[in-house]
Amino acid sequence: MREEEIETAIKVVVVGNGAVGKSSMIQRYCKGIFTRDYKKTIGVDFLERQIEVNDEDVRLMLWDTAGQEEFDAITKAYYRGAQACVLAFSTVDRDSFDAVESWKRKVEDEVGTIAMVIVQNKIDLIDDAVVQPNEAEALAKKLRLRFYRTSVKDNLNVDEVFRYLAEKYIDEMNSIVEEDNCQQKIIGSSGFLNNYSKENSARKNDRNRDRDTIILQPSKRRTQGKKSLFGTRCSVL
Ligand SMILES: Nc1nc2c(ncn2[C@@H]2O[C@H](COP(=O)(O)OP(=O)(O)OP(=O)(O)O)[C@@H](O)[C@H]2O)c(=O)[nH]1
Protein backbone atom coordinates (compact mmCIF):
# COMPACT_ATOMS: atom_id res chain seq x y z
CA MET A 1 0.00 0.00 0.00
CA ARG A 2 1.39 3.41 -0.92
CA GLU A 3 1.92 5.99 1.83
CA GLU A 4 -0.73 8.33 0.44
CA GLU A 5 -3.34 5.55 0.45
CA ILE A 6 -2.99 4.87 4.14
CA GLU A 7 -6.04 5.81 6.10
CA THR A 8 -6.51 6.41 9.77
CA ALA A 9 -8.87 4.04 11.54
CA ILE A 10 -10.30 5.05 14.88
CA LYS A 11 -12.16 2.78 17.24
CA VAL A 12 -14.82 4.75 19.09
CA VAL A 13 -16.86 3.23 21.92
CA VAL A 14 -20.23 4.71 22.79
CA VAL A 15 -21.14 4.11 26.43
CA GLY A 16 -23.84 5.15 28.87
CA ASN A 17 -26.91 3.76 30.65
CA GLY A 18 -29.55 1.77 28.83
CA ALA A 19 -31.97 3.59 26.51
CA VAL A 20 -30.05 6.90 26.38
CA GLY A 21 -29.84 6.53 22.60
CA LYS A 22 -26.45 4.95 21.92
CA SER A 23 -27.63 2.54 19.23
CA SER A 24 -29.81 5.25 17.72
CA MET A 25 -26.87 7.65 17.59
CA ILE A 26 -24.67 5.18 15.77
CA GLN A 27 -27.47 4.22 13.37
CA ARG A 28 -28.18 7.87 12.67
CA TYR A 29 -24.54 8.64 12.01
CA CYS A 30 -23.71 5.58 9.93
CA LYS A 31 -27.01 4.85 8.19
CA GLY A 32 -28.85 8.17 8.39
CA ILE A 33 -31.92 6.59 9.99
CA PHE A 34 -33.87 6.97 13.23
CA THR A 35 -36.33 4.51 14.67
CA ARG A 36 -38.64 4.92 17.65
CA ASP A 37 -38.41 1.23 18.53
CA TYR A 38 -36.30 0.37 21.51
CA LYS A 39 -34.33 -2.82 21.20
CA LYS A 40 -31.95 -3.38 24.07
CA THR A 41 -28.40 -3.98 22.85
CA ILE A 42 -27.15 -7.39 23.91
CA GLY A 43 -23.40 -7.27 24.30
CA VAL A 44 -21.92 -5.17 21.51
CA ASP A 45 -22.41 -4.27 17.88
CA PHE A 46 -20.44 -2.08 15.49
CA LEU A 47 -20.93 0.09 12.41
CA GLU A 48 -18.48 2.26 10.52
CA ARG A 49 -18.36 5.46 8.54
CA GLN A 50 -15.63 7.14 6.58
CA ILE A 51 -15.09 10.89 6.81
CA GLU A 52 -12.43 13.37 5.74
CA VAL A 53 -10.47 15.32 8.31
CA ASN A 54 -7.90 17.83 7.05
CA ASP A 55 -7.92 16.13 3.61
CA GLU A 56 -7.20 12.79 5.26
CA ASP A 57 -9.50 9.76 5.03
CA VAL A 58 -10.57 8.64 8.46
CA ARG A 59 -12.51 5.46 9.12
CA LEU A 60 -14.56 5.64 12.29
CA MET A 61 -15.50 2.29 13.74
CA LEU A 62 -18.33 2.90 16.16
CA TRP A 63 -18.83 0.29 18.84
CA ASP A 64 -22.26 0.18 20.37
CA THR A 65 -22.16 -1.29 23.85
CA ALA A 66 -24.99 -2.44 26.07
CA GLY A 67 -26.02 0.02 28.77
CA GLN A 68 -27.33 -2.60 31.18
CA GLU A 69 -24.95 -3.62 33.95
CA GLU A 70 -25.71 -7.28 33.38
CA PHE A 71 -23.61 -7.05 30.21
CA ASP A 72 -20.65 -5.25 31.84
CA ALA A 73 -18.32 -8.22 31.71
CA ILE A 74 -18.86 -8.66 27.96
CA THR A 75 -18.76 -5.01 26.98
CA LYS A 76 -15.62 -4.21 28.96
CA ALA A 77 -13.62 -6.57 26.78
CA TYR A 78 -14.66 -4.51 23.77
CA TYR A 79 -13.33 -1.25 25.20
CA ARG A 80 -9.82 -2.55 24.66
CA GLY A 81 -8.11 -0.82 21.79
CA ALA A 82 -10.57 2.08 21.81
CA GLN A 83 -9.05 5.39 20.86
CA ALA A 84 -12.05 7.58 21.52
CA CYS A 85 -15.23 7.45 23.55
CA VAL A 86 -18.68 9.02 23.74
CA LEU A 87 -20.11 9.24 27.28
CA ALA A 88 -23.84 9.52 26.67
CA PHE A 89 -26.74 10.38 28.95
CA SER A 90 -30.36 11.28 28.36
CA THR A 91 -32.11 14.60 29.02
CA VAL A 92 -35.02 12.71 30.61
CA ASP A 93 -33.12 10.14 32.68
CA ARG A 94 -31.47 11.47 35.84
CA ASP A 95 -29.73 8.18 36.65
CA SER A 96 -28.03 8.21 33.27
CA PHE A 97 -26.55 11.64 34.06
CA ASP A 98 -25.42 10.55 37.52
CA ALA A 99 -23.69 7.53 35.95
CA VAL A 100 -21.50 9.47 33.50
CA GLU A 101 -18.44 9.55 35.78
CA SER A 102 -18.65 5.85 36.46
CA TRP A 103 -18.83 5.11 32.72
CA LYS A 104 -15.72 7.22 32.24
CA ARG A 105 -13.94 5.22 34.93
CA LYS A 106 -15.00 1.89 33.43
CA VAL A 107 -13.56 2.83 30.06
CA GLU A 108 -10.38 4.34 31.50
CA ASP A 109 -9.80 1.27 33.65
CA GLU A 110 -9.53 -0.72 30.43
CA VAL A 111 -7.79 1.66 28.04
CA GLY A 112 -6.29 4.55 30.00
CA THR A 113 -6.80 8.16 28.93
CA ILE A 114 -8.33 8.54 25.47
CA ALA A 115 -10.23 11.24 23.59
CA MET A 116 -13.66 11.58 25.19
CA VAL A 117 -16.75 13.70 24.93
CA ILE A 118 -19.91 14.03 27.04
CA VAL A 119 -23.18 13.93 25.10
CA GLN A 120 -26.60 14.88 26.42
CA ASN A 121 -28.99 13.17 24.03
CA LYS A 122 -32.77 13.62 23.53
CA ILE A 123 -32.50 17.39 23.77
CA ASP A 124 -35.77 17.51 21.78
CA LEU A 125 -37.39 16.47 25.09
CA ILE A 126 -36.02 19.55 26.87
CA ASP A 127 -39.46 20.42 28.30
CA ASP A 128 -39.27 17.24 30.39
CA ALA A 129 -35.62 17.65 31.32
CA VAL A 130 -34.45 16.26 34.65
CA VAL A 131 -30.93 17.67 34.32
CA GLN A 132 -30.34 21.41 34.55
CA PRO A 133 -28.14 22.96 31.85
CA ASN A 134 -25.66 24.27 34.43
CA GLU A 135 -25.31 20.82 36.03
CA ALA A 136 -24.29 19.23 32.75
CA GLU A 137 -21.89 22.06 31.99
CA ALA A 138 -20.36 21.83 35.46
CA LEU A 139 -19.77 18.10 35.02
CA ALA A 140 -18.06 18.65 31.68
CA LYS A 141 -15.88 21.32 33.26
CA LYS A 142 -15.00 19.10 36.19
CA LEU A 143 -14.06 16.20 33.91
CA ARG A 144 -12.38 18.60 31.45
CA LEU A 145 -14.32 17.23 28.52
CA ARG A 146 -16.09 18.84 25.60
CA PHE A 147 -19.88 18.75 25.99
CA TYR A 148 -22.50 18.40 23.24
CA ARG A 149 -26.29 18.41 23.34
CA THR A 150 -27.78 16.20 20.66
CA SER A 151 -31.07 15.02 19.35
CA VAL A 152 -30.63 11.86 17.40
CA LYS A 153 -34.31 12.07 16.55
CA ASP A 154 -33.95 15.53 14.95
CA ASN A 155 -30.41 14.84 13.72
CA LEU A 156 -28.98 17.67 15.76
CA ASN A 157 -25.22 17.77 16.48
CA VAL A 158 -24.61 14.06 15.90
CA ASP A 159 -22.05 14.60 13.10
CA GLU A 160 -20.32 17.24 15.21
CA VAL A 161 -19.71 14.82 18.08
CA PHE A 162 -17.89 12.26 15.95
CA ARG A 163 -16.00 14.86 13.94
CA TYR A 164 -14.73 16.41 17.15
CA LEU A 165 -13.45 13.05 18.40
CA ALA A 166 -11.74 12.28 15.08
CA GLU A 167 -10.04 15.68 15.04
CA LYS A 168 -8.94 15.36 18.64
CA TYR A 169 -7.47 11.93 18.03
CA ILE A 170 -5.62 13.06 14.91
CA ASP A 171 -4.25 16.12 16.68
CA GLU A 172 -2.89 13.85 19.39
CA MET A 173 -1.32 11.48 16.87
CA ASN A 174 0.30 14.38 15.06
CA SER A 175 1.76 15.74 18.25
CA ILE A 176 3.24 12.33 19.07
CA VAL A 177 4.83 12.11 15.62
CA GLU A 178 6.21 15.62 16.13
CA GLU A 179 7.66 14.53 19.47
CA ASP A 180 9.19 11.42 17.88
CA ASN A 181 10.87 13.48 15.18
CA CYS A 182 12.12 15.90 17.73
CA GLN A 183 13.56 13.18 19.94
CA GLN A 184 15.27 11.50 16.99
CA LYS A 185 17.16 14.73 16.30
CA ILE A 186 18.14 15.20 19.92
CA ILE A 187 19.16 11.57 20.38
CA GLY A 188 21.46 11.80 17.36
CA SER A 189 23.76 14.11 19.29
CA SER A 190 23.37 12.65 22.78
CA GLY A 191 24.86 9.32 23.91
CA PHE A 192 23.09 9.02 27.24
CA LEU A 193 19.74 8.66 25.55
CA ASN A 194 20.60 5.45 23.70
CA ASN A 195 18.05 3.31 25.49
CA TYR A 196 15.43 5.93 25.07
CA SER A 197 16.24 5.98 21.36
CA LYS A 198 15.73 2.22 21.00
CA GLU A 199 12.44 2.35 22.81
CA ASN A 200 11.38 5.22 20.65
CA SER A 201 12.18 3.55 17.36
CA ALA A 202 10.38 0.40 18.54
CA ARG A 203 7.35 2.55 19.06
CA LYS A 204 7.74 3.93 15.55
CA ASN A 205 7.97 0.43 14.12
CA ASP A 206 4.88 -0.52 16.02
CA ARG A 207 3.11 2.40 14.48
CA ASN A 208 4.21 1.47 10.96
CA ARG A 209 3.08 -2.07 11.52
CA ASP A 210 -0.22 -0.75 12.85
CA ARG A 211 -0.72 1.10 9.61
CA ASP A 212 -0.51 -2.06 7.58
CA THR A 213 -2.60 -4.24 9.82
CA ILE A 214 -4.84 -1.64 11.45
CA ILE A 215 -4.15 -2.82 14.96
CA LEU A 216 -6.15 -0.49 17.14
CA GLN A 217 -4.31 0.93 20.09
CA PRO A 218 -5.06 3.98 22.18
CA SER A 219 -2.58 6.72 21.43
CA LYS A 220 -1.94 8.01 24.93
CA ARG A 221 -1.64 4.58 26.39
CA ARG A 222 1.48 3.94 24.38
CA THR A 223 3.02 7.08 25.79
CA GLN A 224 1.43 6.50 29.18
CA GLY A 225 -0.16 9.91 28.70
CA LYS A 226 3.26 11.54 29.18
CA LYS A 227 4.61 14.39 27.19
CA SER A 228 8.10 14.33 25.75
CA LEU A 229 10.97 15.03 28.13
CA PHE A 230 11.74 17.95 25.88
CA GLY A 231 8.33 19.39 25.14
CA THR A 232 7.05 19.48 21.60
CA ARG A 233 9.55 21.87 20.11
CA CYS A 234 12.98 20.74 18.89
CA SER A 235 16.05 22.31 20.33
CA VAL A 236 19.68 21.64 19.42
CA LEU A 237 21.76 20.35 22.32
N1 LIG B 1 -37.10 11.68 21.67
C1 LIG B 1 -35.94 11.06 21.40
N2 LIG B 1 -35.87 9.72 21.49
C2 LIG B 1 -34.68 9.13 21.22
C3 LIG B 1 -33.54 9.88 20.82
N3 LIG B 1 -32.53 9.01 20.63
C4 LIG B 1 -33.00 7.79 20.87
N4 LIG B 1 -34.30 7.84 21.22
C5 LIG B 1 -35.18 6.71 21.59
O1 LIG B 1 -34.72 6.19 22.83
C6 LIG B 1 -34.94 4.78 22.86
C7 LIG B 1 -33.65 4.08 23.25
O2 LIG B 1 -32.72 4.25 22.21
P1 LIG B 1 -31.51 3.22 21.97
O3 LIG B 1 -30.69 3.82 20.89
O4 LIG B 1 -32.03 1.86 21.75
O5 LIG B 1 -30.79 3.28 23.40
P2 LIG B 1 -29.42 2.57 23.85
O6 LIG B 1 -28.68 3.57 24.66
O7 LIG B 1 -28.71 1.99 22.71
O8 LIG B 1 -29.98 1.42 24.81
P3 LIG B 1 -29.26 0.03 25.28
O9 LIG B 1 -29.08 -0.81 24.06
O10 LIG B 1 -30.23 -0.59 26.24
O11 LIG B 1 -27.98 0.36 25.95
C8 LIG B 1 -35.49 4.38 21.50
O12 LIG B 1 -36.89 4.26 21.59
C9 LIG B 1 -35.13 5.55 20.61
O13 LIG B 1 -36.05 5.74 19.55
C10 LIG B 1 -33.67 11.31 20.72
O14 LIG B 1 -32.74 12.05 20.38
N5 LIG B 1 -34.89 11.84 21.03
The ligand as an SDF file (V2000), in Angstrom:
LIG
                    3D

 32 34  0  0  0  0  0  0  0  0999 V2000
  -37.1020   11.6820   21.6680 N   0  0  0  0  0  0  0  0  0  0  0  0
  -35.9380   11.0580   21.3970 C   0  0  0  0  0  0  0  0  0  0  0  0
  -35.8720    9.7160   21.4940 N   0  0  0  0  0  0  0  0  0  0  0  0
  -34.6790    9.1300   21.2160 C   0  0  0  0  0  0  0  0  0  0  0  0
  -33.5420    9.8800   20.8220 C   0  0  0  0  0  0  0  0  0  0  0  0
  -32.5310    9.0080   20.6260 N   0  0  0  0  0  0  0  0  0  0  0  0
  -33.0050    7.7910   20.8740 C   0  0  0  0  0  0  0  0  0  0  0  0
  -34.3000    7.8420   21.2230 N   0  0  0  0  0  0  0  0  0  0  0  0
  -35.1840    6.7150   21.5870 C   0  0  0  0  0  0  0  0  0  0  0  0
  -34.7190    6.1890   22.8300 O   0  0  0  0  0  0  0  0  0  0  0  0
  -34.9420    4.7760   22.8650 C   0  0  0  0  0  0  0  0  0  0  0  0
  -33.6530    4.0750   23.2530 C   0  0  0  0  0  0  0  0  0  0  0  0
  -32.7160    4.2450   22.2140 O   0  0  0  0  0  0  0  0  0  0  0  0
  -31.5140    3.2240   21.9650 P   0  0  0  0  0  0  0  0  0  0  0  0
  -30.6870    3.8230   20.8860 O   0  0  0  0  0  0  0  0  0  0  0  0
  -32.0290    1.8650   21.7500 O   0  0  0  0  0  0  0  0  0  0  0  0
  -30.7860    3.2810   23.3950 O   0  0  0  0  0  0  0  0  0  0  0  0
  -29.4230    2.5700   23.8500 P   0  0  0  0  0  0  0  0  0  0  0  0
  -28.6830    3.5660   24.6570 O   0  0  0  0  0  0  0  0  0  0  0  0
  -28.7120    1.9940   22.7060 O   0  0  0  0  0  0  0  0  0  0  0  0
  -29.9770    1.4210   24.8140 O   0  0  0  0  0  0  0  0  0  0  0  0
  -29.2630    0.0290   25.2780 P   0  0  0  0  0  0  0  0  0  0  0  0
  -29.0830   -0.8090   24.0590 O   0  0  0  0  0  0  0  0  0  0  0  0
  -30.2270   -0.5930   26.2430 O   0  0  0  0  0  0  0  0  0  0  0  0
  -27.9850    0.3570   25.9500 O   0  0  0  0  0  0  0  0  0  0  0  0
  -35.4870    4.3770   21.5030 C   0  0  0  0  0  0  0  0  0  0  0  0
  -36.8940    4.2590   21.5950 O   0  0  0  0  0  0  0  0  0  0  0  0
  -35.1330    5.5520   20.6090 C   0  0  0  0  0  0  0  0  0  0  0  0
  -36.0540    5.7390   19.5520 O   0  0  0  0  0  0  0  0  0  0  0  0
  -33.6680   11.3110   20.7200 C   0  0  0  0  0  0  0  0  0  0  0  0
  -32.7350   12.0510   20.3830 O   0  0  0  0  0  0  0  0  0  0  0  0
  -34.8940   11.8380   21.0350 N   0  0  0  0  0  0  0  0  0  0  0  0
  1  2  1  0
  2  3  2  0
  2 32  1  0
  3  4  1  0
  4  5  2  0
  4  8  1  0
  5  6  1  0
  5 30  1  0
  6  7  2  0
  7  8  1  0
  8  9  1  0
  9 10  1  0
  9 28  1  0
 10 11  1  0
 11 12  1  0
 11 26  1  0
 12 13  1  0
 13 14  1  0
 14 15  2  0
 14 16  1  0
 14 17  1  0
 17 18  1  0
 18 19  2  0
 18 20  1  0
 18 21  1  0
 21 22  1  0
 22 23  2  0
 22 24  1  0
 22 25  1  0
 26 27  1  0
 26 28  1  0
 28 29  1  0
 30 31  2  0
 30 32  1  0
M  END
$$$$
